[in-house]
Amino acid sequence: MRASEKWEVQGTEPEVLEQMCAGISLVDLEGRLKYYNREAARILDRKPEYIGRDVAACHGKQESVEKIRGMIRDFEQGRKEPFHWEIERFGRRLLISFSPLAVQGRLVGCIHMAVVKPS
């Protein structure tokens, strides 16, 4: 961990995630949504009933489903670098990053991050 041992925010990671100005969603290796923060709810229309749901079911385009599954497959095959792209959603330009999520060196899922692109 890269943090000062004597700083009062240590151990407050959940609060930090909730207050970020980036939409964060965590997806397991089966492609199921496991977590999203407040900003993801705001800019990506995440809802509590989506937890545990296959994210592919949220995408209307088959090409998007194949893209998501392909990225997860690439991470399972050892890719460490995130994927980056831009989309238009709900009248906003969003910058998207999809990264592998490893815990103690073992791949457990993916981090989907979205930020509103400044005009």
Summary of the structure (lengths in Angstrom):
residues: 119
radius of gyration: 15.0
end to end distance: 34.7
largest distance: 49.1
contacts: 280
relative contact order: 0.18
helix: 30%
strand: 35%
